[in-house]
Amino acid sequence: MHRARSLQSQATRAMVAKLLAKLDDLLLWCLVDWRRKKKNFFLGNVFCGRDE
């Protein structure tokens, strides 16, 4: 029982790390893309939470 729980928490941690990495990539992409084409700043607002 104890071992199964620790395995589950390990899997959860790995999943969270993956999600965080994905989010990081998305934010970086948003920033770069937003800078590249400021015309599309509305999408930048929606996806990156910018209010410019």
Helices and strands as residue ranges (DSSP letters): H 2-36, G 38-40, H 41-48
